[in-house]
Amino acid sequence: NILVLATTNKGKLKEFKELLKDFPVEIRSLADFGPIPEVVEDGETFDDNAYKKAHFTAKVLGLPCIADDSGLAVEALGGAPGVYSARYAGDNASDAENSAKLLKEMEGVSNRKAAFHCVISIAVPSGPALTYEGTCQGELLTAPRGEDGFGYDPIFYYPELGKTFAELSMAEKNKVSHRGKAMAEMAAEFEQVLKW
Ligand code: ITT
């Protein structure tokens, strides 16, 4: 059973490899294939984009694919950056630039509530797809803390553990994160996934 991880995000890739390590599948990443056309991520929801990425890549490669669309929704900003999290500070913005822009937008704002969202979609070349989701509530700090993780992890404080996501090991983060929760849902149905 080959399963392709259809993501170009190295942080996600690492977490998925760890989350899937005990599953009866042979993991491949996009780097194992030649260049493939880029997916247009123009959906308005995490669901739309996750499905698009998984469905398109499964068709192109002729293999079952798993894709993740995720992002950070900040309450005081009406849910922004949301589906635009990867390019909040511009099309080729770095993680640090995106976080810096968010901290600037949040200067002087006292409601710091934020939630990570993740939708995972698994698609097979013939078309059908299954989706799973997870969310994780936290608070935005005013300055980054910690070295691990990726994206907005250094400014996302997780009160239950008293640390930012960048101060957690990957195993600790996977236990509580939006992605970990979505994967736990998928794990519960993995028999069904494998029947494809
Ligand atoms: P792929 O589409 O190739 O998977 P991407 O980075 O473009 O890669 P998204 O469109 O789903 O993926 O954007 C998700 C962004 O949300 C990501 O770039 C981070 O900035 C942020 N994000 C998602 N999950 C995160 C996490 O666990 N920790 C920190 N930031 C996260």
Residues whose N, C-alpha, C, O or C-beta is under 5 A from the ligand:
A	BS01	ITT	A6 T7 T8 N9 D68 D69 S70 G71 L72 S85 A86 F150 G151 Y152 D153
